[in-house]
Amino acid sequence: MKPPHLALSPLHRAVLACLSLPLGVAPVIAQTTAQTSAQANREALPEVRISASPLATPELQSVQPVQVLKGTDLDQAASPNLGNTLNGLPGVHSSGFGLGAGRPVIRGLDGPRVRVTNNGLETLDASTLSPDHAITSEPLFARRIEVLRGPATLLYGGGAIGGLVNVVTDQIPTFRISGVRGQARLGSDSATRGQNAAASVQTGAGPWQFSLGAFDRAAGDYSIAGQAVVNDPSSARGRLPNSFSKGDGTQIGGAYIGQNFTLGLGYSELNNRYGIPSEADVFIRLRQQRLDWLGEWIAPAAGIERIKLTHAENRYDHREIEAPTGDIGTEIRNRGSDSRLEVVHQPWGGVRGAFGLQARDRTISASGAEAYIPSTRESNTGLFYVGELPVGPGRIEFGARHERAELRPDAATGLTNRNFGLNSLSTGLLMPLPKGWALPGVALAVNLSSAQRAPVVEELYANGPHAATATFEQGNSTLARERSTSIDVGLRKTTGPVQWQASLYNNRFKNYVYGSSTDANGDGLADRVDDQNIIQNDPSHPDAGAFSRLQYAQARARFQGVELQWRWQPLNSPWSLRSFADVARGTIDAAGNAPRMSPSRLGVSTHYAAGAWSGFMSVQSVQRASRLAVLETATAGYTRVDAELAYTIKSSDRQRLTLFVQGRNLLNETIRLHTSYIKDVAPQPGRSVMTGLRAQF
């Protein structure tokens, strides 16, 4: 297959023009105008507030472990997919399906247990169905990315029983400016011989505000350090076949921001085309069209602090194309919507809280050779309350949610409709340790939760081959709802030159849903079946070894682990040091270790920023994955070294242009992600040198 054309697109040329603005070619400086008092207060806060929470809890005051990737850190980590962008945050890994697709894996949980949202609303794509399906949240559009580790079911339902990733963009303006404000990025990558460009602009006059953004990227098959397939010297070397990726997208929005209300509308379109490294000459072409609404009222009535209503409508089409014929092998469609209503009240008896109502509805269908799920309509309606109560120098958070989930497969299939009532409860405490303790300035955070999740379409109704993961999936329509009971205990020091956090968690599941390979003849090897689910272990059979049979089952399970972070920023020094470590373990009763568990990691980095120069160097050591699930193979450990050197030209506090050169995997290690279905046939990219420019104006 030919790699995509990498010539400069019109967007690349437009971005080059934008990048010249900070140098004085077009010196337009965005000026913040008078805003409503509530907006001004939000702007003045010294730390980021978590927009995924209706209470807008400050990042450092959240009881639940949370991390926000923003600013320079986000620029330096940006990758073509969300999983790779977040890979390296404590407790977060990537499912790693080449560069075209990758979902976040949080504390060993992924897929339908980790919800990904755009500005608090469901992405409404098909990424939970399979790891080769890309998430439609674009990192190049992100202003920041919020990661809530541990159950976030109170706010977002059963799909967040393992965690939440919320991508925050400026598509719909939420504050006033006059003139023009924006940012742009242009870069190239030696490993993929690719280029990327992105730009976003916001402008306004008085209450009327508008935004426009676009991105374009193209990357060829990426370079690898050794052979593609484990223990196969005859497999590809140099570059991984069919690992190219190409994408483009636009977003536009507008809002009327009055004295105490905001009304906004946004439209976005995304197009992706990327190869499937585990399938020769098969690539995916997907398109998403999405419309978002926002309505927010500040102090609409006595006792009410804020009412916020958001809604998204979505059309998603995903086609798996067979080259060189161009035939459509499989097509997946998703038509859906997601709505949220949040009412935040002022303190009642000392309790400040929010009532919420959420409704999601989608119809997902598949057709073609790998239509392994039936056309199914899913409906979820949830009612929740979250509150916070000051207790001395600390505070208590608590809440509850009731959710109704319905799955209705096409009547022609003869499959059974399923209805689930789901209840979740949570309580947490954040309290500074008393003075005189051995750890001055340290706070204790304890979070307890009980959450439930309904099985999803593929777990209930799947029945067919899936070539990308080389499995024949068989659902189980009798699966019960899944329940999680978790505790998270942490210590934090968030002030002073030395700051650190330590978390210990234990998550116990009842009726944990998992996919298990079968072994009908008991030879210790997974059964190989043909596309009709007939066992074909005879190597002389033409379809022998095509698929591994995967059946969904339920059992008790336990996930536990430790996460550590440490940072040292000496006063008046341009240098800082950071380190992190995480360990995760997962076991399933009567089945041993959970499959594709995240391996243990240790990372250390040093950062420098003084005058025009800045940079970093990081070393991440990932341990060999040897705690294996049944019929799973071990994955070698590796050491990854990354570094960046940047030079910034400033013409004002707002206008700046940064030139950077960044190296990734500088030791040219063969990196295989144990969390990936295709780790043994598709390693991650080898040594890569990235160069480019970032600008804000």
NORWOHU-V400333 format. One record per helix or strand of 2 or more residues. SS is the DSSP state (H for helix, E for strand). FROM is the first residue (numbers start at 1). TO is the last residue. If there is no record, write none. Layout:
BEGIN
((SS/FROM/TO) (SS/FROM/TO))
END
This chain:
BEGIN
((H/10/19) (H/21/23) (E/31/32) (H/37/44) (H/59/61) (E/66/70) (H/71/77) (H/82/86) (E/92/94) (E/104/106) (H/111/113) (E/114/118) (E/121/122) (H/139/141) (E/144/149) (H/153/156) (H/158/160) (E/163/168) (E/177/189) (E/194/205) (E/208/219) (E/223/227) (E/237/239) (E/245/257) (E/261/275) (E/282/301) (E/304/322) (E/327/348) (E/351/368) (E/376/391) (E/394/409) (H/411/413) (E/418/432) (E/443/453) (H/457/461) (E/463/466) (H/467/469) (E/471/474) (E/482/493) (E/498/517) (E/528/529) (E/547/568) (E/575/588) (E/592/593) (E/601/610) (E/613/622) (E/638/650) (E/656/664) (E/688/696))
END
